Amino acid sequence: MSDQRARIAIIGGGMGGLTAAIALTRLAGVEVTVFEQASALGEVGAGVTVAPNAQRVLDRLGVLEKIRNVGAVPDGHGVYQDAMGNLVTDAAWEDSNREYRNIGMYRPDLINALASEVDPQIIRLGHRLASVQTLDAGVRLTFENGTVEDFDAVIGADGIHSVVRRSVMQFPEPVYSGYIVYRGVVDASRLPDDWRMISQVWMGNRRHFMAYPLQQRKLFNFVAGVPSDRPLQGPWSGPAEVDELAAEFAGDDWDPRLHRFIESIEKTFWWGLFDHEPLTNWSHGPITLLGDAAHTMLPHQGQGVNQAIEDSMALAVFLGAAESPADIPEAFRRYTSVRMQRTAILQHGSRRAGAMFDAQYEFVDLAKRDADLRVGRDFRRSAVFDYDALKVAEKALSQFRKVQYA
Ligand SMILES: Cc1cc2nc3c(=O)[nH]c(=O)nc-3n(C[C@H](O)[C@H](O)[C@H](O)COP(=O)(O)OP(=O)(O)OC[C@H]3O[C@@H](n4cnc5c(N)ncnc54)[C@H](O)[C@@H]3O)c2cc1C
C-alpha cells in the first residue's frame, strides 16, 4: 500500500490468521493486529499435512525452512490399502517438479513456528469478537471484554463458527458428514522398528484409518474415520477411550499391522466432521473472510489449512496493489473472486474423497472406487499441489488492471 499505511484487524490467531499476518506484513505493507479469543495461542494435539501448494507460499514468505525443520517429510509416496493392507494405489505426495513434498506437522509445532514469525506486540490474546460495525470509512470492532477499536478493515479468520461471517451476510448451516474421527498421536518408539515412514490409509467396512509421521519422525499422527451420530446428540468433540476406537477396527478382516499400530495408542479424542456449502460471497466493503470462516471443508484431502495459506498469499497480492485504505473494498472483491471457485471445488472434492475412503454412494462398487482413487491421485498432484497462489493472483491483478484502464 503506497499512500497511507492501512490498519487491518485479523480475527483469529489460528494457522490461517497467523499466516495472513505474516503475508500482509511482509508483502502488502499494511499494519496488522491479530485478535485471538483464547488466553494463549494453541492447537489440538494432532497432526496436519502441509502440502506442496501451501509450501510454495510459505517458501515465498521465508518461513518454510523453519517449518520443515520441525516437521517430517516421509520417505516416499503414501499408500491407500484395503482393510488387509493390500495396495490399492499410491498417493500423491509431491508436486510435478518434485520441488515440494508433503510435510507432516504436529499442530502445536506449526502454530509455534508461525507465531515466532509474527511480532508478539501485534497479537492481542483474550479478545473474543462480539460484533463488527461498518463505519463511513472502515469498521468498529467490539469485543466481549469491553474493548472497542476502529480499523480500516477486518479479516475474519475465526473458523467454522465465524462471527465476522455474519457481517458479510452469510449464514451457512454446518453440515454433519455422518462421521466422527478418532484423532491423536503415537510416540514412534512404541511402533516396530521397521514401521514405514510414509502415510498409510486402510479402508474397509465403511471406515478408514490414516497414519503418518510428524515431528522429525518422533511422533505418528492417526485419524480414524467411523460412522456415528454422536455429534447430533451433544458436543462436536470430546475425550474418547482407546478401547472404543480399537473395537471399531477389531477382527480378522483388518490388517494385523493396523492392530499393532492401534495397540500403541495411549490416548485419543473424538471429533465430529462438519463442513458447510460454499458461501455465495466472502466480502462486504472493508470486511472479508479467510480459512475455515470462508470455506470449512472435510479433512479428506488435507486442504483446509493449505487453502487458508493460499488465501493469505492472494490477499497480500491484492492488498499490496491498493494505493490507500479507500481501495481496500476493491482489493477484497478481487480476492473473493479469485479464491471462491478454487475453494468451492475443494469443499466438494473433500466430500467426494470421504465417500471414496468409506465406500459410500457410487463407491460401494469397489472397482469404481479404486479407479477413481487412482485418477484422484493425478488430479491432486496437478490441480491441487502444482497451484501457485502468487502467480494466479498476480495474473488476475494484471487482468483487473486492464479492465479498469481499458
Ligand atoms: C481430523 C482433521 C484433520 C485435518 N487435516 C488437515 C490436513 O492434513 N491439512 C489441512 O490443510 N487441513 C486439515 N484439516 C483442516 C484444518 O484443521 C482447518 O482447515 C484449519 O484448522 C482452519 O484454520 P483457520 O485458522 O481458518 O481456523 P481455526 O483453526 O478454527 O482457527 C480459528 C481461530 O479463531 C479463534 N476465534 C474464533 N472465534 C473468535 C472470536 N469471536 N474472536 C476471536 N477469536 C476467535 C479461535 O480461537 C481460533 O484460534 C483437518 C481438520 C480435521 C478436523
The ligand as a Tripos MOL2 file, in Angstrom:
@<TRIPOS>MOLECULE
LIG
   53    58     1     0     0
SMALL
NO_CHARGES

@<TRIPOS>ATOM
      1 C1         -9.3350  -34.5170   11.5210 C.3       1 LIG1
      2 C2         -8.8850  -33.3070   10.7640 C.ar      1 LIG1
      3 C3         -7.7380  -33.3900   10.0030 C.ar      1 LIG1
      4 C4         -7.3110  -32.2970    9.2370 C.ar      1 LIG1
      5 N1         -6.1860  -32.4260    8.4940 N.ar      1 LIG1
      6 C5         -5.8000  -31.4020    7.7140 C.ar      1 LIG1
      7 C6         -4.6240  -31.5110    6.9090 C.ar      1 LIG1
      8 O1         -3.9210  -32.5310    6.9190 O.2       1 LIG1
      9 N2         -4.2860  -30.4410    6.1320 N.ar      1 LIG1
     10 C7         -5.0280  -29.3020    6.1090 C.ar      1 LIG1
     11 O2         -4.6690  -28.3780    5.3600 O.2       1 LIG1
     12 N3         -6.1300  -29.1550    6.8690 N.ar      1 LIG1
     13 C8         -6.5380  -30.1640    7.6680 C.ar      1 LIG1
     14 N4         -7.6440  -30.0320    8.4500 N.ar      1 LIG1
     15 C9         -8.4110  -28.7630    8.4230 C.3       1 LIG1
     16 C10        -7.7820  -27.7050    9.2980 C.3       1 LIG1
     17 O3         -7.6410  -28.1520   10.6300 O.3       1 LIG1
     18 C11        -8.5960  -26.4170    9.2820 C.3       1 LIG1
     19 O4         -8.9010  -26.0780    7.9550 O.3       1 LIG1
     20 C12        -7.8110  -25.2700    9.9300 C.3       1 LIG1
     21 O5         -7.6060  -25.5160   11.2960 O.3       1 LIG1
     22 C13        -8.5040  -23.9320    9.7250 C.3       1 LIG1
     23 O6         -7.6740  -22.9160   10.2150 O.3       1 LIG1
     24 P1         -8.2810  -21.4770   10.4970 P.3       1 LIG1
     25 O7         -7.1480  -20.6570   11.0470 O.co2     1 LIG1
     26 O8         -9.0210  -20.9810    9.3180 O.co2     1 LIG1
     27 O9         -9.3900  -21.7190   11.6140 O.3       1 LIG1
     28 P2         -9.2310  -22.2860   13.0880 P.3       1 LIG1
     29 O10        -8.1220  -23.2540   13.1820 O.co2     1 LIG1
     30 O11       -10.5910  -22.7390   13.5030 O.co2     1 LIG1
     31 O12        -8.8100  -21.0050   13.9380 O.3       1 LIG1
     32 C14        -9.7430  -20.0050   14.2620 C.3       1 LIG1
     33 C15        -9.1630  -19.1880   15.4020 C.3       1 LIG1
     34 O13       -10.0500  -18.1010   15.6580 O.3       1 LIG1
     35 C16       -10.2860  -18.0050   17.0570 C.3       1 LIG1
     36 N5        -11.6300  -17.4150   17.2020 N.ar      1 LIG1
     37 C17       -12.8140  -17.9700   16.8880 C.ar      1 LIG1
     38 N6        -13.8250  -17.1210   17.1350 N.ar      1 LIG1
     39 C18       -13.2560  -15.9760   17.6200 C.ar      1 LIG1
     40 C19       -13.7900  -14.7280   18.0390 C.ar      1 LIG1
     41 N7        -15.1100  -14.4700   18.0370 N.pl3     1 LIG1
     42 N8        -12.9260  -13.7710   18.4570 N.ar      1 LIG1
     43 C20       -11.5730  -14.0030   18.4670 C.ar      1 LIG1
     44 N9        -11.0160  -15.1940   18.0810 N.ar      1 LIG1
     45 C21       -11.8630  -16.1510   17.6440 C.ar      1 LIG1
     46 C22       -10.1980  -19.4420   17.5540 C.3       1 LIG1
     47 O14        -9.9350  -19.4990   18.9290 O.3       1 LIG1
     48 C23        -9.0430  -19.9710   16.7060 C.3       1 LIG1
     49 O15        -7.7950  -19.7260   17.2810 O.3       1 LIG1
     50 C24        -8.0750  -31.1040    9.2380 C.ar      1 LIG1
     51 C25        -9.2230  -30.9970   10.0310 C.ar      1 LIG1
     52 C26        -9.6320  -32.0940   10.7940 C.ar      1 LIG1
     53 C27       -10.8800  -31.9810   11.6140 C.3       1 LIG1
@<TRIPOS>BOND
     1     1     2 1
     2     2     3 ar
     3     2    52 ar
     4     3     4 ar
     5     4     5 ar
     6     4    50 ar
     7     5     6 ar
     8     6     7 ar
     9     6    13 1
    10     7     8 2
    11     7     9 ar
    12     9    10 ar
    13    10    11 2
    14    10    12 ar
    15    12    13 ar
    16    13    14 ar
    17    14    15 1
    18    14    50 ar
    19    15    16 1
    20    16    17 1
    21    16    18 1
    22    18    19 1
    23    18    20 1
    24    20    21 1
    25    20    22 1
    26    22    23 1
    27    23    24 1
    28    24    25 2
    29    24    26 1
    30    24    27 1
    31    27    28 1
    32    28    29 2
    33    28    30 1
    34    28    31 1
    35    31    32 1
    36    32    33 1
    37    33    34 1
    38    33    48 1
    39    34    35 1
    40    35    36 1
    41    35    46 1
    42    36    37 ar
    43    36    45 ar
    44    37    38 ar
    45    38    39 ar
    46    39    40 ar
    47    39    45 ar
    48    40    41 1
    49    40    42 ar
    50    42    43 ar
    51    43    44 ar
    52    44    45 ar
    53    46    47 1
    54    46    48 1
    55    48    49 1
    56    50    51 ar
    57    51    52 ar
    58    52    53 1
@<TRIPOS>SUBSTRUCTURE
     1 LIG1         1 GROUP 0 **** ****
